[in-house]
Amino acid sequence: MPQPKPAPTVDLRTLAPAQRHRKIFELTDALAVGESFLLVNDHDPKPLHYQLEAEWPGQFSWAYVERGPEVWRVEIGRAAKAA
């Protein structure tokens, strides 16, 4: 049985802070149900999690892979499409 391919990694540390949320929303919008990506950031992206839940409740999964103090890694996946 073939192994599932690893989720692509998106390193936000290379983007200007003003560009980061726009990039994440482009990526989450493009995800199909069951797909995910690994977000890498220089601080806890918890406000982004709240924003995703507020605007698209129940559509995205959020799992910390690493919690700082210098690097945060979060796997964000598409759990469901909008009704």
Backbone hydrogen bonds in HBPLUS format (Angstrom, degrees):
<---DONOR---> <-ACCEPTOR-->    atom                        ^
c    i                          cat <-CA-CA->   ^        H-A-AA   ^      H-
h    n   atom  resd res      DA  || num        DHA   H-A  angle D-A-AA Bond
n    s   type  num  typ     dist DA aas  dist angle  dist       angle   num
A0038-LEU N   A0008-PRO O   2.72 MM  30  6.04 166.8  1.74 157.4 162.0     1
A0010-VAL N   A0038-LEU O   2.74 MM  28  6.01 164.7  1.76 165.5 166.0     2
A0040-VAL N   A0010-VAL O   2.88 MM  30  6.06 154.1  1.94 157.4 153.4     3
A0012-LEU N   A0040-VAL O   2.82 MM  28  5.88 148.8  1.92 160.0 163.7     4
A0015-LEU N   A0012-LEU O   2.94 MM   3  5.35 162.8  1.97 115.8 121.6     5
A0019-GLN N   A0016-ALA O   2.82 MM   3  5.43 153.8  1.89 123.4 131.7     6
A0020-ARG N   A0017-PRO O   3.32 MM   3  5.38 150.8  2.41 103.1 111.0     7
A0023-LYS N   A0019-GLN O   3.10 MM   4  6.26 159.0  2.15 152.2 158.1     8
A0024-ILE N   A0020-ARG O   3.02 MM   4  6.32 160.8  2.06 153.9 158.9     9
A0025-PHE N   A0021-HIS O   2.91 MM   4  6.16 163.1  1.94 156.1 160.1    10
A0026-GLU N   A0022-ARG O   3.01 MM   4  6.26 149.2  2.11 146.5 154.9    11
A0027-LEU N   A0023-LYS O   3.01 MM   4  6.31 157.6  2.06 149.4 155.4    12
A0028-THR N   A0024-ILE O   2.81 MM   4  6.08 165.8  1.83 159.3 162.9    13
A0029-ASP N   A0025-PHE O   3.03 MM   4  5.92 155.1  2.09 137.4 144.4    14
A0030-ALA N   A0026-GLU O   3.22 MM   4  6.37 140.0  2.39 137.2 146.7    15
A0030-ALA N   A0027-LEU O   3.19 MM   3  5.22 127.4  2.48  95.0 108.2    16
A0031-LEU N   A0028-THR O   3.26 MM   3  5.30 151.7  2.34 100.4 108.6    17
A0035-GLU N   A0032-ALA O   2.93 MM   3  5.48 165.1  1.96 141.2 142.9    18
A0034-GLY N   A0078-ARG O   2.91 MM  44  5.62 175.2  1.91 156.8 155.5    19
A0078-ARG N   A0035-GLU O   2.90 MM  43  5.80 158.9  1.94 167.9 173.0    20
A0037-PHE N   A0076-ILE O   2.92 MM  39  5.59 149.1  2.02 149.5 158.1    21
A0076-ILE N   A0037-PHE O   2.92 MM  39  5.59 159.8  1.96 170.5 171.7    22
A0039-LEU N   A0074-VAL O   2.73 MM  35  5.13 168.7  1.74 160.0 156.3    23
A0074-VAL N   A0039-LEU O   2.90 MM  35  5.13 155.8  1.96 144.0 152.1    24
A0041-ASN N   A0072-TRP O   2.89 MM  31  5.22 158.3  1.94 150.3 156.0    25
A0072-TRP N   A0041-ASN O   2.94 MM  31  5.22 165.7  1.96 149.4 151.3    26
A0048-LEU N   A0045-PRO O   2.87 MM   3  5.42 129.5  2.13 117.2 130.4    27
A0049-HIS N   A0045-PRO O   3.30 MM   4  6.75 148.2  2.40 145.1 154.3    28
A0049-HIS N   A0046-LYS O   2.97 MM   3  5.01 117.1  2.38  98.6 114.4    29
A0050-TYR N   A0046-LYS O   3.07 MM   4  6.48 158.3  2.12 157.4 162.4    30
A0051-GLN N   A0047-PRO O   2.97 MM   4  6.23 153.7  2.04 144.3 151.7    31
A0052-LEU N   A0048-LEU O   2.87 MM   4  6.15 160.8  1.91 154.8 159.2    32
A0053-GLU N   A0049-HIS O   3.02 MM   4  6.26 164.2  2.04 152.5 156.7    33
A0054-ALA N   A0050-TYR O   2.89 MM   4  6.05 149.7  1.98 145.0 153.8    34
A0055-GLU N   A0051-GLN O   2.97 MM   4  6.08 162.2  2.01 152.8 156.5    35
A0056-TRP N   A0052-LEU O   2.77 MM   4  5.56 153.7  1.84 146.6 154.8    36
A0059-GLN N   A0056-TRP O   3.19 MM   3  5.73 164.9  2.22 139.2 138.3    37
A0079-ALA N   A0059-GLN O   2.65 MM  20  5.05 148.8  1.74 132.2 139.4    38
A0080-ALA N   A0059-GLN O   3.25 MM  21  4.64 155.5  2.31 120.6 119.0    39
A0061-SER N   A0077-GLY O   2.79 MM  16  4.93 152.5  1.86 130.3 139.8    40
A0077-GLY N   A0061-SER O   3.20 MM  16  4.93 155.8  2.26 118.8 125.6    41
A0063-ALA N   A0075-GLU O   3.00 MM  12  5.17 153.5  2.07 142.2 150.2    42
A0075-GLU N   A0063-ALA O   2.81 MM  12  5.17 166.3  1.83 152.6 150.8    43
A0065-VAL N   A0073-ARG O   2.73 MM   8  5.20 178.2  1.73 147.5 147.7    44
A0066-GLU N   A0073-ARG O   3.19 MM   7  4.85 158.8  2.24 132.0 130.6    45
A0073-ARG N   A0066-GLU O   2.95 MM   7  4.85 161.6  1.99 130.5 133.6    46
A0068-GLY N   A0071-VAL O   2.79 MM   3  4.55 134.5  1.99 133.3 136.4    47
